[in-house]
Amino acid sequence: MPSVISITAQRSVMRVSALLGAVLCLSGCKLIDQKTFNPQAGKPPVPYIPPQPPGPPPVPPLLQVVAGTPSEEWRVPVETMVKKALQSKANILFTVKCLVPSSGLPDHDRSALTDLVKTDGQAMVEALTEAGAPPGQVEITAMPDSSVTKPVVRVYVR
């Protein structure tokens, strides 16, 4: 018959081995916590910032002429446009914009702009003044523009 001390020692060894077995088994398991059901739990919320609303659309030109178009095709509409514009507002400003496609080469853009201003831009300014627009109310600008595919002359009013 085993003694009481040996039985107690066996029981404590069994308890320790059962506890070690449970610890080893549980160490391989993933414990259940709040992130088990929601991976975003515990992270601070990120507020949604909506994008800026689009700006107003650009003001369309009153008239657009592709470079090289014969003046006989656009002179009559220019005269009509100038007369109507001056009737609605006496101190209206006519802005002639000469635009060429941007090539990325400053020298090429500069020479293309110079040619466009000397030919079609100057012809448009002369047509505006001949139609009745005072020379002080006509201005001309030139710039490369990546949105155009061909050289154009646009007339804006303010």
Summary of the structure (lengths in Angstrom):
residues: 158
radius of gyration: 41.2
end to end distance: 116.3
largest distance: 132.6
contacts: 343
relative contact order: 0.17
helix: 47%
strand: 16%
